Amino acid sequence: MKYPNPCTRCGFCCLAETCTLARISFKIGKHDPCPALVFNGDVATCTLESVPFGDGCCIKARAYHNGIEYDFAGLPAELKINAAESMRRIT
């Protein structure tokens, strides 16, 4: 599958929802922290070899700023990384 937006390896998608493979592998819930998600600074990596991490940004989340809706996948890399950093602080 081809994605119109590149993956920034911010990890936001994995922070927002644990993938099916991780849920089965680790017997965890959809919104539990994923033990396979690791960060080196701002760069996220999945230690499960079967997950196509980095293929492209496919997250369907909507972001809002000043009442305007934005498609998360189409946001600039810096904004995605900042959103993931914020989410990492609260999880």
N, C-alpha and C positions, 0 to 999 in steps of 0.2 A: 504494500500500500504506500502511496506517495502522499506526503503531507505538504500543504501549501506554505507552512511556516516552519522554519528550522527549530530544532530543539536547542534550548539554551542551557540544558542540563542544570536547571535551577532546582529541580526536585519538587516543585509545587504540586504536580499531578499526583505524585506518590504520597505527599503529605496530606493532600485533600481526601484521597480514597485509596485504600490498599487494594492492589490488583488481585484478581482471582487466584493466580498461581501462588502468591504469597499467603493469601488466606488459607489455601489448602495446605501448603507446605509447612506453615508455622501454626496452623490451627488458631488463627486470630480472626477478629471481626473486621468488617469493612472500614471502620474508622480507627482501628488500633494502629499504633506506630509500627512500621514495618522494620524488622530486624535486618532485612537485606538492603535497606537504603542507607548508604554511607555518604558522608560529605568530606571533601578535601577542600577546605575553604568554602567557596561558593559553588563548587562543582560537585554535583550529585552523581552517584553511581549506584547501580543495582548489582548485588552480588549473585543474584539468580541468573544463571547464564542463558536461560530460555526467554527472558524478557527482552523485547526489542527496544531497550532504553536508548534514547538518542536518535531514533529514526526521524523524528519530527514532532512538532508540538501539535497535539490533537485534542488538548483539553477543551472541553466545551463550556467552561466557566464564563460567566459574564462579570465584568468589573464595572463599577460605577464610580464616577468622580464628578462632583458638582452637578449631579442629576443627569449626567450623560452616560449612556451604556456603551461599553467597549467589549469587543471580543478578546478574551484573555490571550488566545493563541496568536493574535495579530499585534499584541503590544510589543514595544521595543524590549530587547533583552534586559536592559538595566532595570526596567520596571518589574519584569518577571522575577528577576533575582531579588529585588527589594521585597516583593510580596512573599517569596519563599522564606527569606530571612525573617520577616515578621511572623510568619506562621511557625517557623522553627522555635521562636522565642516563646510562643504561647502553648506549644505542645509538649 
